[in-house]
Amino acid sequence: MHPLLLLLVVACAALSIAGCQRGTDAAAEAALESASGQKAEEDRDGNRVRDEDEEGVRAIASGSGVLLPADFPDDLFLPTTYGVSSVMDIGGARLVNLESNGSVASMFEAARAEMERKGWSQTLSMQQADSAMLGFRRGRREATYSFTRRNGDQLMIGIQLRDNGEHP
């Protein structure tokens, strides 16, 4: 996995786990600064942070009441029931963190089957005791899913989507 993308996944996880606004602010600022290599200048609107530089706009939304973006592709796996804990658009990637119920293993298998049914080719598979990861490619797009158990009962699902522009 590309180092920047791994960093972004970690930043999204930090946003979803952070328990207070100051922690979320610090995680958002750190993610923006790390991705850009510059000091983040941000506009805050509740749980949404926007940062803009010469390369474009980066945005992070976290906390309760976050919605799945209206332009979220319909050919990606989503659990039957879920809540959106954070959304981040940064460096040409969209990262979405979800909270759901169920086991890591059952969600892993459901995602694998659904993504293949929707025409995605699997490129990555990793399973551990309380976590798993799947990677897929479809044309120019790549999608990575991470599944992690939090506090013994909540299932956290990270989705990273990127258009790599390398394949027609």
Residue pairs with C-beta under 8 A, 6 or more apart in sequence:
1 124
1 135
1 144
4 35
4 91
5 93
5 144
5 160
5 162
7 31
7 34
7 35
8 31
8 35
8 88
8 90
8 91
8 93
8 95
8 160
9 95
9 144
9 146
9 158
9 160
11 27
11 30
11 31
11 34
11 88
11 95
12 31
12 86
12 88
12 95
12 96
12 97
12 158
12 160
13 97
13 148
13 156
13 158
14 27
14 30
14 31
15 24
15 27
15 28
15 31
15 60
15 62
15 85
15 86
15 88
15 97
16 62
16 85
16 86
16 97
16 99
16 156
17 150
18 24
18 26
18 27
18 62
24 47
24 62
24 63
25 44
25 49
28 40
28 42
28 49
28 60
28 62
29 40
29 42
29 49
31 60
31 88
31 90
32 40
32 42
32 49
32 51
32 58
32 60
32 90
33 39
33 40
35 58
35 90
35 91
36 51
36 53
36 55
36 58
38 53
40 51
41 51
41 52
41 53
42 49
42 50
42 51
43 49
43 50
43 51
46 63
47 61
47 62
47 63
47 65
47 66
48 59
48 60
48 61
49 59
49 60
49 61
50 57
50 58
50 59
51 57
51 58
51 59
52 58
57 89
58 88
58 89
58 90
58 91
59 87
59 88
59 89
59 90
60 86
60 87
60 88
60 89
60 90
61 86
61 87
61 88
62 85
62 86
62 87
63 85
63 86
66 84
66 85
66 86
66 87
67 84
68 78
68 84
68 87
68 96
69 87
69 94
69 96
72 94
72 96
73 141
73 161
75 118
75 119
75 120
75 138
76 115
76 118
76 143
76 159
76 161
77 110
77 111
77 114
77 115
77 118
77 145
78 98
79 98
79 100
79 102
79 107
79 110
79 157
81 100
81 101
82 98
82 99
82 100
82 157
83 98
83 99
83 100
84 96
84 97
84 98
85 97
85 98
85 99
85 156
86 95
86 96
86 97
87 94
87 95
87 96
87 97
88 94
88 95
88 96
89 95
92 162
92 163
93 160
93 161
93 162
94 160
94 161
94 162
95 158
95 159
95 160
95 161
96 158
96 159
96 161
97 156
97 157
97 158
97 159
98 156
98 157
98 158
98 159
99 154
99 155
99 156
99 157
100 107
100 155
100 157
101 154
101 155
102 155
103 155
104 127
104 130
104 131
104 132
104 147
104 148
104 149
104 155
105 127
105 132
107 132
107 147
107 155
107 157
108 127
108 132
108 134
108 147
111 134
111 145
111 147
112 122
112 125
112 134
115 122
115 134
115 136
115 143
116 122
118 138
119 138
120 136
120 137
120 138
120 143
121 136
121 137
121 138
122 134
122 135
122 136
123 135
123 136
123 137
123 142
124 133
124 134
124 135
124 136
124 144
125 133
125 134
125 135
126 132
126 133
126 134
127 133
130 148
130 149
131 146
131 147
131 148
131 149
132 146
132 147
133 144
133 145
133 146
133 147
134 144
134 145
135 142
135 143
135 144
135 145
136 142
136 143
136 144
136 145
137 143
137 167
139 167
139 168
140 163
140 164
140 165
140 166
140 167
140 168
141 161
141 162
141 163
141 164
142 161
142 162
142 164
143 159
143 160
143 161
143 162
144 158
144 159
144 160
145 157
145 158
145 159
145 160
146 156
146 157
146 158
146 160
147 155
147 156
147 157
147 158
148 155
148 156
148 158
149 155
149 156
150 156
